[in-house]
């Protein structure tokens, strides 16, 4: 496992909310935690040994052929905005340079059929569609530092694999957005795509599946879970931004969609308890911090509601990260993530979850794509909503939306 270049930082002996850490300590902790989670995946894939060395843990065998792809696509997607900052003269900038190099080499091993870690091993497996979509979203998020630094032949291989997913039929739910984001990526990188596949999923959510107050049904399912944050809002936003860039019909939905994401971000921020925990509702809770994807994307895009300061999101998410990752209880002896919510808890996961899929937790790291002098990182400690409320301090009323 990688050792942080930042060294040890002072650990609070008192409960987090009773002591205000320095603003720099928060970012150091985030970067250190990011390394702790991602290094085993990227370093093994760079060497062509990810499939060999990553343990497979699940209630079923259905994910054995795709688990390594799941781990890589989800790590890459989550750290892509950080990679996109590029190299600079700081310690963190030099670390990014190292991780950009690792990612580029890892990606080459992932894309070539003669590699031990070739990811697209079964073109008819529906999981190939979901992981290719998550991978494609990562490419959109790191165009300058990753896509444009890939050799032409690697780019061509990626384009081929993206197009090959057109043979896989998505489910009639959030999976429609997987086909849409793959086509958005093709449009961004090649100038052409299948327009119907690009727009169809967006239309379904826009015209048919909106329930109100920032919540979409997941196809015909209207269940209380975190999929609006895990997949639906973040992918809608990224797809629509590409559609807006190329003036594709339907892109006028983007402004309203971003406002809905802002509202969802408010709901997610309010769900974080004073102790840095959150409600355990719905499926896929083994994705851990990934459930805050919409909140971290709203922070990255600077579309948080006006009554939520970026610093309070930082301090809230830092508390969540510490609950999960300050110790080693969510890692095995070799540094791989366990399957569970806060420990090795296989019984708390669905059979579709495996030791590769849990790396969706990396979506929490999107705000590392903001520079260190952005208010998200530079503003001082600020209580988040539940901490304000339970400490008896002033807090605004929660306001729903009707658009």
N, C-alpha and C positions, 0 to 999 in steps of 0.2 A: 504493500500500500504506500502511496505517496506521502511523504512528510511535508507538511506545509512549509513554504519558504518564509512564512511570516513568524514561525516559531511559536512559542507559548504565549498566551495572553492571560491576563488576570481573570480568574473565575470568581463570580460573585458568590459570596458565602451566604448572603441574605437572599430571600425571595426576589425574583427579578423585578417585580413591580415596586419594591421598596428601595431600590437603588438605581440610579440613573447611570448607565454605562456611557463611555465616551462614544461619539458618533463613529470614530474610526474603528473602535472595537467591534461594532456591529458588522461592518463590511468585512473586516478580517475574519470574523466568525463565519459569515456567509461563504466567503471564498474558500476557507479552510474546509467547511462542510461539503461544499461542492466537490472539492478534490477528493475528499474521503469517499464520497459516493461514486464518482465517475471514473477515477483513475484505474481501478481494476478492469473496467469494461474497455476503456480506450487503449490502455497499455497492452492488454491481451489481444485485442483486435489488430492493433498495429503490428504485433508479432505473428499474427495468424494463429493464435491459440485460444481464442475466445470460446468457440464451441467445445474445445477439448477441456478447458479448465473451469468454465462457469458451471456450478452445480445446477441440476434441474430438480426443482421442487414444485409439486402441484398435486391436486387431488385427482388429476387425470393425465393421460399421456398425449392428449390432443395437441399440446403446444411444444412438444419436444423438437420438432423440426424448425420452429420459428422463434424459439426462446432467445437465442442470441441476437436475432434481428430485432426483436422487441427491446432488448436491453440497449442496443446501439441506437436505434431510431429515437428512443425516448430520452436517452442521455443527450444525444446530439440536438434534438429539438429544444430541450430545456436550456442548454448552455449556448445555443447559437447566437442570441443577442449579445452575450458577453464576448464571444469570439469576434463578433462583428466590430467591436471597438478597436480591434487590431493591437499591434505592438506599440508600446511607448517606453520611455526611459525609466519608469517606475518598476519596483519589484513585481507588482501585479501585471504591468504591461509585458515584462519579460516572461512571466508565467503564461500569459495569454499566447505569446509567440510559441511557447513550447506546446501548448494545447492545440493551437492551430495546426502545427506540424503533425502532432499525433493524430488529429482528426483527419487530415488529408491522407495520411498513410493508411489509417484505419478504413477510410472510405474506399480506397483502392482495393484493399483486401476483401471488402464486403461486396464489391461489384463484379469481380472477375470469376467466371465459372471454374477456373482451375485452382482457385484459392480454397484452402481448408475451411475458410470462414465465409464462403459465398452465401449471401443472404437469401437470394431468390431461388431457393432449392426446389420449390414445388409451386409452379405457376398457377395451379388450379386451387390452391389452398386459400380460402377466404382471408386468412390472417395475413397473407402477403399484401392484400389490398389495404388493410388497416395500417400495417407497419410502413408500407410504401408511402401512404398519405402522411403519416407522422414524420417520416424522413423528408418528404417533399416540403412540408411546412418548415422544417429546419433549414432546408436549402433556401427558401424564400427569406428566412430570417438572417441568413449569413451570406448573402449573394456576393458581397465584395471580398470577404476574407476566405471563403471556402469555394463557392462555385467558380469564381473568376480565377482562382489559383489552381484549379484542377487541370491536368493535361487534357488536350482535346479528345483523345481516345477514351478517357474516363468519362468526360461529359457525354460523349456519344453513347457509351454503354448505359449511363444513367437514363438518358432520353429513351433508349430502347426499353429499359425495364419499366419506366413510367408508362409507356404506351402499351406494354404487355398486360398491364392490369385491366385494360378495357375488356379482356376476356372474362373478368370476374364480376358476377352480378352482385351488387350490394344489397343488404337488407333494406327494407323500407322504413328507415329510421335515421339516426345520426350517421349511419354508414353512407348515406347519399352524399354527405359532405366530404367523405374520403375521395369519392370519384371527382367531386368538384374541385378540391384543392390540388389534386394531381393535375387536372386540366389547367388550373390557374398557374401552376408551376411551369407546365409546358408552354403556356402562353407567354409567361415572363421570360423564359429562356430560349424559346424558339420563334416566338411571334405568331404561333398558330396553335389551335387546340380544337377539340370537339365541343362546339358551343352548347349543344344540348346537354351534354354531361356536365359542363361548367355551370349552367344556369338552373338545371332541374332541381337539385337539392336546395339551392337558395330559394327558389320559388315555393317549394313545399313548406319550408319554415316560415317564410314571409307571408304567404297567402292562406295556409291551412293550419299550421301547428302552433300558432302563438296563443297562449292561454291568458296572458295579462301579467302586469307587474314584473316584467323582464323574464318571465318563465315560458319556455316552449315545451310542448309535449314531445316525447321522443318517439316520433311516429304515432302509432295508436296508443302508446303507453303514456299515461300521465301519472308517474310515480314520484314520490318524494326521494330524490337522490341528488347527486352532485354532477350529473352528466351535462347540465347546462353550463357548468363551469369547466368541467374536464375537457369537453370536446366542442359542444354546440356553439357557444358564443365565440371562443377564440378562433375556430375555423371559419365561421361566418365572417368575422372581421377581416381576416387575412384574405379570404376569397374576394370579398367585396372591394377591398383596397386594390387588388389587381384589376378587377372589373372597372373600378373608377379610373385607374391609370390608363386603361385602353378604351375607355368610354363604351363599355359593353352594356347593352340593354339590361336594366335591372339594377344598375349601380346606384341609382337614386335612393335605394333602400339603406345605403351605408350610414347616412347621418342619423337616421332613426335607430338603426342597429347599435351604433356606438353609444347613443343615449341609454338604450336598454342595458348595454354592458355596464355602463356607469352605475345604473341602479342595482344590477346584480352584484357589482363590486361592493356597494354599500351593504347589501345583505350579508355578503361573506365576511366583511370586516366586523360587523356586529355579532357574527356567530362565534368569534374568537373570545374565549373566556378570559378572565383575569389571570388564570394560571397557564394560558397558552394551549388550551385544549379546545375541542369543538364537538358539535353533536355528531354522534355516530348513527347516521340514518342512511338507508339505501344500500346499494351494492357497490362493489369495487372500492371498499374502504382501505384495502391494502395498497392503494395508490398513495396513501398518506398525504403528504403536502401537495400532491398534484391536484387535489380538490380545490385549491385556491388559484387555479390557472387563470380564470377570468379576472380575479383581483390583481394578480401580478401583471397580466397583460394591460389592464386599465392603468396601472402604475407606469408601465413602460410607455404607453401611448399618451400619458398625461391627461386622462379623461376621468379621473376620480371626481366624485361630487365635490362641490365647493365647500361643503361642511366637513369634509374628511381631508385632513392634512396628509401629504405624502409621508411625513415623519411618523405619524401614528400608525400607518400601514407597515412601515419598516419595523417599528418596535413590536407591533402585534405579531408579525410574521417571524421576527427573531425569537419571540417567546415560543411560537409553535415549533420552529426549527430546533430550539433547545430541548423542548419536550421530547422530540423524536430522536435527535442526533447528537446531543451533547455528550452522551455516553456511547457505549458499543452494543447496547441491547437490541438494536435493529440490524446488526451485522453478525455474520458467522466468523469463525476463527481466521478465515482467510480474507476478510474484508468485503465479502459479497453481501448484498442486502438479503435479509430473511423475508419470508412471506408472512405478513401479519399487519396489524395496526400499530402496535407498540411493543414489538417483541416477535418471537417465533410463534405465530398464532395461525397455523394452517387452517384450523377449523373456522376462522373468521373470513376465509376467502371463498370465492366461487370456483368452480372447476375450470373456468376459463382463465383464471389467474395463475401465473407461474413466476418463477424467480427472475424471469426476464421482464415480464410486464410491470413489475412493481417499480421499475425505474422511471415510470411516469411521474414519480415524486419530484423529478428534476424540473418540472414546470414552475416550481416555486422560485427558481433562480432567474427568471426573466428580468427582474429589476437590476441585476448585475450588468445589463446592457446600458444602464444609465451611468454616466461618468461620475466619478467620486465627488465632484463638486455640484452635482444636481441636488436640489432640496431634499429629495428622497433620502439621500445619504448624508448631506451636510447639515441639515437642520437638527437641532437638539432633540433629545428624548421628548416624546409627547404621548400622553396616555391615549390608548385606543378606547373605543366606545364603551365596551363592557367594563373596562377598568375605571373610566370616568364615572359610570353609573354606580358601580358597587363601592367606589370610594366616596360617594355622595357629592361628586362634582357636577357642574353644569353639563348637560348633554341635550342635543337637539332632538325633537320628536322625529320618529321614523316616518318618512313620507313615501307612499307608493306612487306609481305612475300609471296613467291610463292610456298610453299610446303604444 
